[in-house]
Amino acid sequence: MTVINSVIIVTFLVFFLKNHHESLFANLPSILIIAGGLGNLIDRYIKGYVVDFINPSFIDFAIFNLADTFLNIGVALFIMEIIFNAKPRT
């Protein structure tokens, strides 16, 4: 998982650096994916596992952390960007 996580972070970092001149909103998916991936990667290197600490006890839901939240929001925004802003092929 650490190697896969590292490859994904580097891929999105390269994508972000190539498109850094765009607006913050256009880069937000990459920023969130990089931040979430780095958070989980740091946990894996230091502790050997990812620490989940948010447990919404008022509903029956999974335990998660902020890095997971950043990753999920970033991936959702990235998918919406692909779907809604896809340029037609010529």
Backbone torsions as a table, in degrees:
resi	resn	phi	psi	omega
1	MET	NA	-35.5	-178.7
2	THR	-63.5	-41.5	-179.6
3	VAL	-67.3	-44.6	179.2
4	ILE	-62.4	-44.7	178.5
5	ASN	-59.4	-43.7	-179.7
6	SER	-63.5	-42.0	179.6
7	VAL	-63.9	-42.5	179.7
8	ILE	-64.9	-42.2	178.9
9	ILE	-61.8	-45.5	179.8
10	VAL	-63.4	-40.5	179.1
11	THR	-60.7	-47.9	-179.9
12	PHE	-70.6	-30.4	176.5
13	LEU	-65.9	-42.6	177.1
14	VAL	-63.8	-44.3	177.8
15	PHE	-59.5	-43.4	179.3
16	PHE	-63.8	-45.2	-177.9
17	LEU	-65.9	-32.5	177.1
18	LYS	-72.5	-25.8	-176.2
19	ASN	-115.4	24.2	-175.5
20	HIS	-66.4	-18.6	-178.5
21	HIS	-77.5	-11.0	179.4
22	GLU	-77.7	173.8	-178.1
23	SER	-67.2	164.1	179.3
24	LEU	-60.3	-41.2	-179.0
25	PHE	-62.8	-36.9	178.6
26	ALA	-67.6	-30.6	-179.4
27	ASN	-93.4	-7.0	-175.9
28	LEU	-57.6	-43.6	178.1
29	PRO	-57.6	-44.6	179.5
30	SER	-65.0	-41.2	179.9
31	ILE	-61.8	-45.8	-179.6
32	LEU	-65.9	-40.4	179.1
33	ILE	-65.8	-42.7	178.2
34	ILE	-63.6	-46.0	-178.7
35	ALA	-63.4	-46.2	179.1
36	GLY	-64.8	-42.5	178.3
37	GLY	-63.6	-42.2	178.2
38	LEU	-65.1	-39.4	177.9
39	GLY	-60.6	-46.8	178.1
40	ASN	-68.6	-36.3	179.4
41	LEU	-65.7	-40.8	177.4
42	ILE	-62.0	-44.1	176.4
43	ASP	-58.9	-43.6	-179.1
44	ARG	-64.1	-40.1	179.6
45	TYR	-70.2	-41.6	-175.1
46	ILE	-79.7	-48.1	-172.9
47	LYS	-103.5	-19.5	-176.9
48	GLY	91.0	-4.3	178.9
49	TYR	-155.6	166.7	180.0
50	VAL	-93.1	131.1	-179.3
51	VAL	-86.8	118.3	175.1
52	ASP	-102.6	128.0	-172.7
53	PHE	-133.9	-6.0	178.8
54	ILE	-97.0	115.3	-178.0
55	ASN	-125.7	93.9	-179.9
56	PRO	-70.5	97.4	-174.4
57	SER	-75.6	-15.0	-178.6
58	PHE	-78.2	-12.3	174.3
59	ILE	-136.8	160.1	177.0
60	ASP	-84.8	95.1	-174.1
61	PHE	-141.3	164.2	-179.5
62	ALA	-68.5	154.4	172.7
63	ILE	-86.1	136.8	-175.0
64	PHE	-148.6	-178.3	176.8
65	ASN	-132.7	176.4	-178.3
66	LEU	-64.8	-35.7	179.1
67	ALA	-61.5	-41.0	176.8
68	ASP	-62.3	-40.0	178.5
69	THR	-63.3	-46.2	178.4
70	PHE	-59.4	-44.1	179.8
71	LEU	-62.2	-46.6	-178.7
72	ASN	-64.1	-44.3	178.7
73	ILE	-65.9	-43.0	179.6
74	GLY	-61.8	-43.6	179.0
75	VAL	-66.9	-41.2	178.3
76	ALA	-61.4	-44.6	178.3
77	LEU	-65.2	-37.9	179.1
78	PHE	-63.9	-43.3	178.4
79	ILE	-65.4	-43.0	177.8
80	MET	-62.6	-37.4	177.0
81	GLU	-61.7	-43.2	179.3
82	ILE	-64.7	-44.1	-176.7
83	ILE	-69.8	-49.2	-171.0
84	PHE	-89.5	-20.3	-178.7
85	ASN	-117.0	21.2	178.8
86	ALA	-67.5	133.0	178.6
87	LYS	-88.3	133.7	-179.7
88	PRO	-65.2	143.7	177.0
89	ARG	-75.7	143.9	-179.7
90	THR	-112.0	NA	NA
